[in-house]
Amino acid sequence: MSSLPSSVDVAIIGAGAAGLGAAHALKDSGLSVVVLEARDRTGGRAWTVQASPEVTFDVGCGWLHSADNNSFVPIAKRLDFEINKDLPPWRERAYGNAFPQSERDEFMRAIDAFYERLWDAAQKGKDEPASQSLEPGNRWNPMIDAISTYINGCELKDMSTLDWDAYEDSNLNWRIRLGYGALIAAYGENCPVALNCNVALIDHSGKRIRLETSQGTLTADKVIVTVPTNLIADEAIRFSPPLRAKVDAARGLPLGVDDKVTLALDGADAFPKEGNLRGATMRTEMGTYHIRPFGQPCIEGFFGGSFARELEDAGDGAIAAHSINEIAGFLGNDIRRKLKPLYESRWALDPFARGSYSHALPGHAGDRAILAAPVDGRLFFAGEATSPNFFTTAHGARDSGERAAKEVLAAMPKA
């Protein structure tokens, strides 16, 4: 890891997937580069922890979405990280009787019909709330909304129809056995990163750009900003002169909330590997559970949207406590003594994230392109929220960093 230089050709703000992607793309350019990271680690919203001696847990992103188009797949192979291609537990592999097959079939028909209506609405070019594609009075609507909170981090009323339609999903989802966060940390190992270096001000009024950080001031010719939209929207990082269009675009692309918990499972061998547990609960405030991911002795829970926010606000341990109550409701009270909280995320309360991943508010699908546009050939923008088709994903973030680095190189004066 680097100490803070006083002057560089290119400063990259944020050592998540986007910042690391930019740093890699500039590696052989001959330019001096530093990545400024507020945290004490690289990876941003990708973070793997050893929750117990037997359980590896991705606190942040865990799935290589659109794996056949995912730039982290060749990186994983190059860095010798084992890729797991087991099917995800979303549609099939239900465990227990909490959600009988006949009801699952009915729910799948309802959500597929919803997606069809949503697609039709998008083809008409209307950037309306996705909730308008729900069938009025359909009994499955609350649960369809719950699925949106898992996918988008928000309820359908806050989701742009055109943004939903722009997302590219090949439906191929793989995982990294040692953790996606661990892979991204390994990817960043040889990058010039200054940790514990929080940037508060980007002063682009002079000939060179001046950055005020928690470790002092440095100047740069070019700056790539890769921080989450909520930090720009809240003006936790400020521009001088102000960049109203960027702040407004960031506000149109807020970070939704998705949180995860892992619970140790005693007597795990009695349970199926890679099982799925959720109930036909007819409410949006519900978790979905992954039994024994990678065969590990644990259950992972997943929560999204305003319910995840409520659980975060309820305090440390609230997500685990709710999970145990909900699982006991599905499988009976005997399960309680077999479950023990190991680790839970609280991304909305993380000061350097303030959420999980971006969604466009209705009417704001065009804000991704506005956020991504360079300013004066000196300020460049990357991060998952700037990706036109792979937003919300780590590979979308990484690819956007590479794109911003190419824009930097194109803007460099020709010798």
Beta strands, then each sheet from edge to edge (+ up, - down):
strand 1: 7-13
strand 2: 33-36
strand 3: 48-52
strand 4: 55-58
strand 5: 83-84
strand 6: 175-176
strand 7: 193-194
strand 8: 199-203
strand 9: 209-213
strand 10: 216-225
strand 11: 238-240
strand 12: 255-256
strand 13: 258-265
strand 14: 275-277
strand 15: 288-291
strand 16: 298-304
strand 17: 339-344
strand 18: 357-358
strand 19: 379-381
sheet 1: 7+ 2+ 1+ 10+ 9- 8+ 11+
sheet 2: 7+ 2+ 1+ 10+ 19+
sheet 3: 3+ 4-
sheet 4: 5+ 6-
sheet 5: 12+ 18-
sheet 6: 14+ 15- 16+ 13- 17+
end
